[in-house]
């Protein structure tokens, strides 16, 4: 310790104030731990709130409004072509972020959690040194690392960093490009591509693998891909970006599709090729915490690292890199520190793509069930049979359920359609509670509602569903000859 430097001491220090960090800190404080949190930004909420989940969903909401207005013409309701006040849009988006971050700050303040600003790196196994803050050193008895992740970048020789946006750049809404190239057909790239398409950009998307949203159930992605084909100027799968350079008025790129090179000029390029954990420059080498071969911090089922007093949660602790997974881990880590019997062992973690239509899933996918050689029964209910979907003119949806063929236990659910992300929680609860098909089928659902499709799919798994295609009639048994004397 340097003589004269300002030092603080706490029972628990949380590094990072994102959806994992601030939830962990709040829960720990509720459990009676003297807690402090340190964050490089002035306001809490993390990337998710400031430049990720929340602003992207705010702008997607704008896109949905534009799309709904266009659809209304088929019902006999016509609106004039939309005009966009970009400055007002930016102000509205900033207001959403400000309101939520102020709310999080209030949650921390109300629990008397000390909020430090600055960048923390471990000075040893029980202290961190702070850069850019009003405290130089913080000593702790326990620590939770919740430093999140950042966007992956391309090699400079392929595309220099000043030639493209990442997701955070795109969400600043600095301009609406006439032509936009999206590199990466994952959920972030498609969400932002839809935002800009709704605002008037001609969007081209290239994806290196052979399908959009690699890893998701192709059956669920099919309706989304059909919608995107109408919204985007071009979609290329099995496409590789070879190079790019700045030119007057934009960026000239070369990409390959099916062995053929294409050279095109775009006003802007958005690169969305995944995220990487923020584990560098943390000083982990001064602790016993260790990384795995993917750069994630190794943790046990209580989120404890190899250093008994240091925990890690959220994106730095492994996939899936989702905000709600980070929050759940934060609660477990806080409870473990408070001496409660707890482990992080979810049966299902939901994933949602907030495009239009939305895609949501949890538990096992059909592909995973096949890879595990499980005997399963798969039930599907197309939304064309849903009264609510027909009334909304949103029959592009599908509800798909996977059950154990013998026990009828629910193993996985996938939904594509309007507000699928709001419907998936019932499926998560069903998997967590080891529900069987009848548990869901016999639960009365409101009518008309798209949630009925979950009930109908469960009914159809091992019996028949009223609003679906009837099961083939069973053939009568062959007549037995009548014995005569």
MARTIDO-123677 format. One record per residue (C-alpha): residue number from 1; x, y, z. Coordinates in Angstrom, 2 decimals. Example, Ala and Ser with C-alpha at 12.3 -4.5 7.8 and 13.67 -1.06 7.14 Angstrom:
BEGIN
MARPA 1 12.30 -4.50 7.80
MARPA 2 13.67 -1.06 7.14
This chain:
BEGIN
MARPA 1 0.00 0.00 0.00
MARPA 2 1.26 3.46 -0.92
MARPA 3 1.55 5.78 2.07
MARPA 4 -1.20 8.39 2.06
MARPA 5 -3.47 6.69 -0.50
MARPA 6 -7.19 6.50 0.18
MARPA 7 -8.20 2.95 1.12
MARPA 8 -11.64 1.47 1.85
MARPA 9 -12.56 -1.89 3.36
MARPA 10 -15.78 -3.86 2.75
MARPA 11 -17.20 -7.31 3.44
MARPA 12 -18.25 -7.80 -0.18
MARPA 13 -17.01 -5.98 -3.28
MARPA 14 -18.87 -6.48 -6.55
MARPA 15 -16.90 -5.53 -9.66
MARPA 16 -19.35 -4.44 -12.35
MARPA 17 -22.85 -2.96 -12.06
MARPA 18 -24.60 -4.75 -14.91
MARPA 19 -27.64 -7.04 -14.52
MARPA 20 -25.47 -9.60 -12.74
MARPA 21 -23.47 -7.24 -10.55
MARPA 22 -26.19 -4.91 -9.29
MARPA 23 -28.58 -7.83 -8.60
MARPA 24 -25.84 -9.66 -6.68
MARPA 25 -25.05 -6.53 -4.67
MARPA 26 -28.71 -5.82 -3.87
MARPA 27 -29.40 -9.41 -2.84
MARPA 28 -26.26 -9.56 -0.70
MARPA 29 -27.25 -6.34 1.07
MARPA 30 -30.72 -7.77 1.71
MARPA 31 -29.01 -10.77 3.29
MARPA 32 -27.11 -8.51 5.68
MARPA 33 -23.71 -8.21 3.99
MARPA 34 -21.84 -4.88 4.02
MARPA 35 -21.62 -4.41 0.26
MARPA 36 -19.91 -2.06 -2.17
MARPA 37 -19.94 -2.03 -5.96
MARPA 38 -17.42 -0.58 -8.38
MARPA 39 -18.26 0.30 -11.98
MARPA 40 -16.33 2.13 -14.69
MARPA 41 -19.46 4.06 -15.74
MARPA 42 -21.07 6.82 -13.72
MARPA 43 -24.44 5.07 -13.75
MARPA 44 -25.28 1.42 -13.03
MARPA 45 -26.95 -0.99 -15.43
MARPA 46 -24.02 -2.20 -17.47
MARPA 47 -23.80 -2.67 -21.22
MARPA 48 -27.25 -4.29 -21.19
MARPA 49 -28.97 -1.13 -20.01
MARPA 50 -26.74 1.55 -21.55
MARPA 51 -25.86 0.16 -24.97
MARPA 52 -27.40 -3.29 -25.39
MARPA 53 -30.63 -5.01 -24.41
MARPA 54 -32.68 -1.98 -23.39
MARPA 55 -31.90 0.55 -26.16
MARPA 56 -32.13 -2.15 -28.83
MARPA 57 -35.58 -3.20 -27.60
MARPA 58 -36.66 0.45 -27.49
MARPA 59 -35.70 0.88 -31.14
MARPA 60 -37.21 -2.48 -32.10
MARPA 61 -40.46 -1.21 -30.61
MARPA 62 -40.29 1.72 -33.02
MARPA 63 -39.73 -0.70 -35.89
MARPA 64 -42.73 -2.81 -34.84
MARPA 65 -44.93 0.31 -34.86
MARPA 66 -43.84 1.11 -38.42
MARPA 67 -44.43 -2.50 -39.48
MARPA 68 -47.89 -2.63 -37.87
MARPA 69 -48.87 0.59 -39.59
MARPA 70 -47.92 -0.90 -42.94
MARPA 71 -49.87 -4.10 -42.20
MARPA 72 -52.98 -2.13 -41.28
MARPA 73 -53.61 -1.31 -44.95
MARPA 74 -54.79 -4.90 -45.43
MARPA 75 -57.50 -4.27 -42.84
MARPA 76 -58.68 -1.08 -44.50
MARPA 77 -56.77 1.28 -42.23
MARPA 78 -54.24 3.40 -44.10
MARPA 79 -51.55 5.63 -42.63
MARPA 80 -49.29 8.05 -44.50
MARPA 81 -45.67 7.02 -44.98
MARPA 82 -43.77 7.53 -41.70
MARPA 83 -41.28 10.32 -41.21
MARPA 84 -38.47 10.10 -38.69
MARPA 85 -37.16 12.75 -36.35
MARPA 86 -33.85 11.09 -35.51
MARPA 87 -32.93 13.62 -32.85
MARPA 88 -36.24 13.00 -31.08
MARPA 89 -35.74 9.25 -31.37
MARPA 90 -32.32 9.57 -29.77
MARPA 91 -33.75 11.72 -26.99
MARPA 92 -36.54 9.23 -26.33
MARPA 93 -34.09 6.32 -26.24
MARPA 94 -31.82 8.23 -23.86
MARPA 95 -34.80 8.91 -21.64
MARPA 96 -35.58 5.20 -21.39
MARPA 97 -31.98 4.48 -20.38
MARPA 98 -31.89 7.37 -17.91
MARPA 99 -35.14 6.31 -16.24
MARPA 100 -34.01 2.73 -15.76
MARPA 101 -30.47 3.57 -14.66
MARPA 102 -31.87 6.06 -12.14
MARPA 103 -34.12 3.30 -10.86
MARPA 104 -31.17 0.92 -10.42
MARPA 105 -29.16 3.62 -8.66
MARPA 106 -32.11 4.09 -6.31
MARPA 107 -32.21 0.37 -5.56
MARPA 108 -28.53 0.43 -4.57
MARPA 109 -28.79 3.64 -2.57
MARPA 110 -31.84 2.39 -0.70
MARPA 111 -29.84 -0.62 0.44
MARPA 112 -26.90 1.58 1.52
MARPA 113 -24.59 -0.01 -1.04
MARPA 114 -21.51 2.12 -1.63
MARPA 115 -21.05 2.92 -5.33
MARPA 116 -17.48 3.54 -6.50
MARPA 117 -16.55 4.61 -10.03
MARPA 118 -13.32 3.59 -11.69
MARPA 119 -11.63 0.54 -13.19
MARPA 120 -10.69 -2.18 -10.74
MARPA 121 -7.90 -4.70 -11.07
MARPA 122 -6.74 -7.13 -8.43
MARPA 123 -3.78 -5.96 -6.40
MARPA 124 -3.76 -9.27 -4.57
MARPA 125 -6.24 -11.95 -3.51
MARPA 126 -8.05 -9.61 -1.09
MARPA 127 -7.76 -6.15 -2.63
MARPA 128 -8.26 -4.23 -5.88
MARPA 129 -6.53 -1.14 -7.13
MARPA 130 -8.77 1.49 -8.70
MARPA 131 -7.89 3.56 -11.74
MARPA 132 -9.77 6.76 -12.46
MARPA 133 -11.72 6.87 -9.21
MARPA 134 -11.67 8.80 -5.95
MARPA 135 -10.44 5.72 -4.06
MARPA 136 -7.08 4.15 -4.76
MARPA 137 -7.42 0.79 -3.05
MARPA 138 -10.35 -1.31 -1.83
MARPA 139 -9.82 -4.21 0.52
MARPA 140 -12.50 -6.90 0.71
MARPA 141 -13.32 -10.10 2.52
MARPA 142 -15.19 -11.49 -0.50
MARPA 143 -15.52 -10.42 -4.13
MARPA 144 -17.91 -11.09 -7.00
MARPA 145 -16.58 -10.46 -10.51
MARPA 146 -19.31 -9.30 -12.89
MARPA 147 -17.37 -7.45 -15.58
MARPA 148 -19.50 -8.63 -18.51
MARPA 149 -18.39 -8.89 -22.11
MARPA 150 -17.63 -6.83 -25.20
MARPA 151 -18.16 -7.22 -28.93
MARPA 152 -15.68 -9.30 -30.90
MARPA 153 -13.74 -7.38 -33.52
MARPA 154 -12.40 -8.29 -36.94
MARPA 155 -8.68 -8.44 -37.73
MARPA 156 -7.44 -5.03 -38.88
MARPA 157 -6.12 -6.56 -42.11
MARPA 158 -9.66 -7.68 -42.99
MARPA 159 -11.55 -4.57 -41.97
MARPA 160 -9.98 -1.69 -40.01
MARPA 161 -11.86 -0.80 -36.83
MARPA 162 -12.70 2.71 -38.04
MARPA 163 -14.54 1.21 -41.01
MARPA 164 -17.41 -0.38 -39.08
MARPA 165 -19.90 -0.11 -36.26
MARPA 166 -20.31 -2.57 -33.43
MARPA 167 -23.72 -2.92 -31.75
MARPA 168 -23.06 -0.05 -29.34
MARPA 169 -22.16 2.24 -32.24
MARPA 170 -25.28 1.27 -34.16
MARPA 171 -27.49 1.98 -31.14
MARPA 172 -26.25 5.57 -31.00
MARPA 173 -28.46 6.20 -34.02
MARPA 174 -26.09 8.84 -35.35
MARPA 175 -27.34 8.43 -38.93
MARPA 176 -29.67 6.30 -41.02
MARPA 177 -27.51 4.84 -43.80
MARPA 178 -29.04 4.40 -47.22
MARPA 179 -27.21 1.09 -47.60
MARPA 180 -26.16 -0.96 -44.57
MARPA 181 -24.14 -4.16 -44.50
MARPA 182 -24.62 -6.40 -41.47
MARPA 183 -21.80 -8.90 -40.95
MARPA 184 -23.19 -11.72 -38.83
MARPA 185 -26.61 -13.35 -38.94
MARPA 186 -26.98 -13.94 -35.21
MARPA 187 -29.65 -12.45 -33.00
MARPA 188 -27.93 -9.08 -32.45
MARPA 189 -27.20 -8.56 -36.14
MARPA 190 -30.75 -9.46 -37.16
MARPA 191 -32.35 -7.31 -34.47
MARPA 192 -30.34 -4.25 -35.46
MARPA 193 -30.78 -5.04 -39.14
MARPA 194 -34.54 -4.96 -38.64
MARPA 195 -34.30 -1.68 -36.74
MARPA 196 -32.48 0.03 -39.61
MARPA 197 -34.64 -1.63 -42.27
MARPA 198 -37.73 -0.20 -40.55
MARPA 199 -36.07 3.23 -40.56
MARPA 200 -35.50 3.04 -44.31
MARPA 201 -32.06 1.46 -44.81
MARPA 202 -31.51 -1.10 -47.55
MARPA 203 -29.93 -3.88 -45.48
MARPA 204 -27.68 -6.65 -46.73
MARPA 205 -26.75 -9.42 -44.28
MARPA 206 -23.91 -11.92 -44.70
MARPA 207 -23.47 -14.93 -42.41
MARPA 208 -20.43 -17.21 -42.49
MARPA 209 -22.35 -20.39 -41.64
MARPA 210 -25.04 -22.02 -43.75
MARPA 211 -28.05 -20.62 -41.85
MARPA 212 -29.19 -17.59 -39.92
MARPA 213 -28.97 -17.77 -36.12
MARPA 214 -26.68 -20.82 -36.04
MARPA 215 -27.52 -23.10 -33.13
MARPA 216 -31.22 -22.25 -33.05
MARPA 217 -33.89 -24.67 -34.27
MARPA 218 -34.11 -24.13 -38.08
MARPA 219 -37.86 -24.82 -37.94
MARPA 220 -38.32 -21.81 -35.66
MARPA 221 -36.02 -19.59 -37.73
MARPA 222 -37.85 -20.37 -40.98
MARPA 223 -40.75 -17.88 -40.45
MARPA 224 -38.26 -15.21 -39.33
MARPA 225 -36.08 -15.82 -42.38
MARPA 226 -39.12 -15.50 -44.63
MARPA 227 -39.96 -12.13 -43.05
MARPA 228 -36.36 -10.89 -43.32
MARPA 229 -36.22 -11.85 -46.99
MARPA 230 -38.97 -9.28 -47.58
MARPA 231 -37.43 -6.63 -45.30
MARPA 232 -33.75 -6.90 -46.26
MARPA 233 -32.29 -6.12 -49.66
MARPA 234 -30.14 -9.29 -49.58
MARPA 235 -29.32 -12.18 -47.25
MARPA 236 -26.30 -14.36 -47.97
MARPA 237 -25.39 -17.43 -45.92
MARPA 238 -22.11 -19.34 -46.28
MARPA 239 -20.65 -15.93 -47.05
MARPA 240 -17.20 -14.73 -46.02
MARPA 241 -16.03 -11.14 -45.66
MARPA 242 -12.64 -10.89 -47.36
MARPA 243 -11.73 -7.23 -47.02
MARPA 244 -12.94 -3.68 -46.73
MARPA 245 -11.65 -0.17 -47.03
MARPA 246 -12.88 3.37 -46.62
MARPA 247 -13.92 5.20 -49.77
MARPA 248 -15.62 8.52 -50.36
MARPA 249 -19.06 8.33 -48.81
MARPA 250 -18.76 4.90 -47.26
MARPA 251 -16.98 1.55 -47.16
MARPA 252 -16.15 -0.74 -50.06
MARPA 253 -16.15 -4.40 -49.11
MARPA 254 -15.36 -7.66 -50.83
MARPA 255 -17.20 -10.78 -49.71
MARPA 256 -17.46 -14.29 -51.12
MARPA 257 -20.64 -16.30 -51.68
MARPA 258 -20.51 -19.80 -53.17
MARPA 259 -16.96 -19.19 -54.37
MARPA 260 -17.81 -15.94 -56.12
MARPA 261 -16.39 -12.60 -55.02
MARPA 262 -18.73 -9.64 -54.70
MARPA 263 -17.54 -6.05 -54.41
MARPA 264 -20.08 -3.56 -53.06
MARPA 265 -20.12 -0.12 -51.53
MARPA 266 -22.13 0.58 -48.38
MARPA 267 -22.72 3.74 -46.38
MARPA 268 -22.11 1.84 -43.13
MARPA 269 -21.01 -1.63 -42.04
MARPA 270 -22.23 -3.23 -38.80
MARPA 271 -20.15 -6.12 -37.47
MARPA 272 -21.92 -8.47 -35.08
MARPA 273 -19.94 -11.70 -34.80
MARPA 274 -20.34 -12.50 -31.12
MARPA 275 -18.98 -11.32 -27.79
MARPA 276 -15.97 -12.11 -25.61
MARPA 277 -15.69 -12.03 -21.81
MARPA 278 -14.01 -9.04 -20.12
MARPA 279 -11.34 -10.96 -18.24
MARPA 280 -8.23 -9.19 -19.52
MARPA 281 -6.45 -6.59 -17.38
MARPA 282 -8.29 -7.72 -14.25
MARPA 283 -5.13 -8.87 -12.50
MARPA 284 -6.51 -12.38 -12.09
MARPA 285 -2.95 -13.69 -12.09
MARPA 286 -2.61 -12.14 -8.63
MARPA 287 -5.40 -14.40 -7.38
MARPA 288 -6.06 -18.13 -7.55
MARPA 289 -8.92 -17.64 -10.03
MARPA 290 -8.28 -19.34 -13.37
MARPA 291 -9.60 -19.16 -16.92
MARPA 292 -10.79 -21.99 -19.16
MARPA 293 -9.65 -22.46 -22.76
MARPA 294 -12.38 -20.06 -24.01
MARPA 295 -11.33 -17.23 -21.71
MARPA 296 -14.15 -17.64 -19.18
MARPA 297 -13.45 -17.69 -15.44
MARPA 298 -13.78 -21.21 -14.04
MARPA 299 -16.51 -21.47 -11.39
MARPA 300 -18.31 -24.17 -9.43
MARPA 301 -22.07 -24.56 -9.01
MARPA 302 -22.12 -21.72 -6.49
MARPA 303 -20.18 -19.49 -8.94
MARPA 304 -17.05 -19.69 -6.74
MARPA 305 -13.70 -19.55 -8.51
MARPA 306 -10.58 -21.48 -7.58
MARPA 307 -10.02 -18.69 -5.07
MARPA 308 -12.43 -19.48 -2.23
MARPA 309 -13.26 -15.81 -1.55
MARPA 310 -13.78 -14.76 -5.16
MARPA 311 -16.88 -15.50 -7.24
MARPA 312 -17.67 -14.81 -10.91
MARPA 313 -21.06 -14.39 -12.56
MARPA 314 -22.58 -13.45 -15.90
MARPA 315 -20.74 -13.27 -19.20
MARPA 316 -17.31 -13.75 -17.61
MARPA 317 -18.45 -17.07 -16.09
MARPA 318 -19.51 -18.84 -19.28
MARPA 319 -22.30 -19.20 -21.76
MARPA 320 -25.09 -18.50 -22.38
MARPA 321 -24.17 -14.82 -22.26
MARPA 322 -27.60 -13.55 -21.23
MARPA 323 -28.63 -10.85 -18.77
MARPA 324 -31.21 -12.99 -16.97
MARPA 325 -28.70 -15.79 -16.52
MARPA 326 -26.29 -13.27 -14.94
MARPA 327 -28.97 -12.04 -12.52
MARPA 328 -29.82 -15.57 -11.45
MARPA 329 -26.14 -16.37 -10.88
MARPA 330 -25.75 -13.16 -8.87
MARPA 331 -28.46 -14.27 -6.45
MARPA 332 -26.82 -17.68 -6.02
MARPA 333 -23.40 -16.16 -5.34
MARPA 334 -24.85 -13.75 -2.76
MARPA 335 -26.69 -16.58 -1.00
MARPA 336 -23.56 -18.73 -0.96
MARPA 337 -21.64 -15.86 0.66
MARPA 338 -24.42 -15.53 3.24
MARPA 339 -24.03 -19.19 4.14
MARPA 340 -27.26 -20.39 2.58
MARPA 341 -27.55 -23.82 0.91
MARPA 342 -27.75 -22.84 -2.75
MARPA 343 -26.48 -23.92 -6.18
MARPA 344 -26.92 -22.69 -9.73
MARPA 345 -28.58 -25.64 -11.45
MARPA 346 -31.34 -24.35 -13.73
MARPA 347 -33.20 -26.97 -15.73
MARPA 348 -33.79 -24.40 -18.47
MARPA 349 -32.57 -20.92 -19.38
MARPA 350 -34.77 -19.12 -21.92
MARPA 351 -33.32 -17.45 -25.00
MARPA 352 -35.22 -14.85 -27.02
MARPA 353 -34.56 -13.13 -30.34
MARPA 354 -36.57 -9.90 -30.28
MARPA 355 -37.04 -9.64 -34.01
MARPA 356 -40.45 -9.67 -35.68
MARPA 357 -41.55 -12.39 -35.41
MARPA 358 -39.87 -13.11 -32.10
MARPA 359 -38.18 -16.47 -31.55
MARPA 360 -37.91 -17.99 -28.07
MARPA 361 -36.84 -21.36 -26.76
MARPA 362 -35.81 -23.21 -23.61
MARPA 363 -34.68 -26.69 -22.62
MARPA 364 -33.70 -29.23 -25.26
MARPA 365 -33.97 -28.57 -28.97
MARPA 366 -34.93 -31.29 -31.43
MARPA 367 -31.33 -31.52 -32.60
MARPA 368 -30.01 -31.89 -29.06
MARPA 369 -32.54 -34.61 -28.32
MARPA 370 -31.39 -36.54 -31.40
MARPA 371 -27.73 -36.08 -30.50
MARPA 372 -28.46 -37.50 -27.04
MARPA 373 -30.41 -40.36 -28.66
MARPA 374 -33.44 -39.64 -26.51
MARPA 375 -36.80 -41.21 -27.21
MARPA 376 -38.97 -38.12 -27.59
MARPA 377 -42.37 -37.09 -28.83
MARPA 378 -42.48 -33.80 -30.72
MARPA 379 -45.71 -31.87 -30.94
MARPA 380 -46.36 -28.80 -33.10
MARPA 381 -49.22 -26.34 -33.16
MARPA 382 -49.20 -23.89 -36.10
MARPA 383 -50.66 -20.51 -35.20
MARPA 384 -53.00 -20.69 -38.16
MARPA 385 -55.23 -22.57 -35.71
MARPA 386 -55.12 -19.78 -33.09
MARPA 387 -58.09 -17.44 -33.05
MARPA 388 -56.01 -14.64 -31.55
MARPA 389 -53.26 -15.05 -34.15
MARPA 390 -55.83 -14.96 -36.97
MARPA 391 -57.44 -11.83 -35.47
MARPA 392 -54.01 -10.14 -35.37
MARPA 393 -53.12 -11.37 -38.87
MARPA 394 -50.09 -13.07 -37.29
MARPA 395 -50.52 -16.68 -38.34
MARPA 396 -46.79 -16.97 -39.13
MARPA 397 -46.18 -18.46 -35.69
MARPA 398 -45.49 -21.98 -34.46
MARPA 399 -45.37 -23.56 -31.01
MARPA 400 -43.20 -26.67 -30.75
MARPA 401 -42.90 -28.91 -27.69
MARPA 402 -40.59 -31.83 -26.97
MARPA 403 -41.63 -34.49 -24.46
MARPA 404 -40.05 -37.68 -23.14
MARPA 405 -41.93 -40.39 -25.05
MARPA 406 -42.24 -42.70 -22.04
MARPA 407 -42.73 -40.40 -19.06
MARPA 408 -44.39 -37.58 -21.07
MARPA 409 -42.18 -35.11 -19.17
MARPA 410 -41.61 -31.75 -20.87
MARPA 411 -38.02 -31.43 -22.11
MARPA 412 -38.00 -28.43 -24.41
MARPA 413 -40.15 -25.76 -26.03
MARPA 414 -39.66 -23.45 -28.99
MARPA 415 -41.98 -20.66 -30.07
MARPA 416 -41.85 -18.34 -33.05
MARPA 417 -44.45 -15.62 -33.38
MARPA 418 -45.63 -12.29 -32.06
MARPA 419 -44.55 -11.79 -28.42
MARPA 420 -42.96 -15.26 -28.22
MARPA 421 -40.61 -13.89 -25.56
MARPA 422 -43.58 -13.19 -23.31
MARPA 423 -44.94 -16.72 -23.78
MARPA 424 -41.78 -18.74 -23.11
MARPA 425 -41.82 -18.29 -19.32
MARPA 426 -44.68 -20.77 -18.94
MARPA 427 -42.52 -23.33 -20.70
MARPA 428 -39.51 -22.57 -18.47
MARPA 429 -41.69 -23.06 -15.39
MARPA 430 -43.02 -26.31 -16.81
MARPA 431 -39.51 -27.68 -17.34
MARPA 432 -38.32 -26.54 -13.90
MARPA 433 -41.31 -28.25 -12.24
MARPA 434 -40.90 -31.45 -14.30
MARPA 435 -44.36 -30.99 -15.78
MARPA 436 -45.83 -33.70 -17.98
MARPA 437 -48.03 -33.13 -21.01
MARPA 438 -51.30 -33.37 -19.07
MARPA 439 -50.16 -30.77 -16.52
MARPA 440 -50.10 -28.23 -19.33
MARPA 441 -52.94 -29.60 -21.44
MARPA 442 -55.36 -29.62 -18.49
MARPA 443 -54.42 -26.09 -17.39
MARPA 444 -57.18 -23.80 -18.61
MARPA 445 -55.73 -21.00 -20.74
MARPA 446 -57.54 -17.74 -21.59
MARPA 447 -59.31 -17.47 -24.92
MARPA 448 -58.52 -15.97 -27.31
MARPA 449 -54.80 -15.84 -26.59
MARPA 450 -51.68 -17.10 -28.31
MARPA 451 -50.77 -18.81 -25.03
MARPA 452 -53.46 -21.36 -25.95
MARPA 453 -51.03 -22.71 -28.52
MARPA 454 -48.94 -24.11 -25.65
MARPA 455 -51.98 -25.91 -24.27
MARPA 456 -52.95 -27.16 -27.72
MARPA 457 -49.45 -28.45 -28.49
MARPA 458 -49.41 -30.30 -25.15
MARPA 459 -52.83 -31.80 -25.89
MARPA 460 -51.65 -33.00 -29.27
MARPA 461 -48.50 -34.66 -28.02
MARPA 462 -50.10 -37.83 -26.70
MARPA 463 -53.72 -37.42 -27.69
MARPA 464 -55.49 -35.00 -29.96
MARPA 465 -55.99 -31.25 -30.06
MARPA 466 -59.38 -29.80 -30.90
MARPA 467 -58.09 -26.96 -33.07
MARPA 468 -55.41 -28.90 -34.88
MARPA 469 -55.52 -31.49 -37.60
MARPA 470 -57.41 -34.59 -36.41
MARPA 471 -55.44 -37.73 -35.71
MARPA 472 -55.90 -40.46 -38.33
MARPA 473 -58.73 -42.73 -37.32
MARPA 474 -57.59 -46.02 -35.94
MARPA 475 -58.31 -48.98 -38.18
MARPA 476 -60.89 -51.35 -36.71
MARPA 477 -59.53 -54.76 -35.72
MARPA 478 -60.03 -57.48 -38.29
MARPA 479 -63.20 -59.49 -37.89
MARPA 480 -62.73 -62.84 -36.24
MARPA 481 -64.38 -65.82 -37.88
MARPA 482 -67.49 -66.94 -36.08
MARPA 483 -67.32 -70.49 -34.80
MARPA 484 -70.18 -72.73 -36.09
MARPA 485 -71.25 -76.23 -35.31
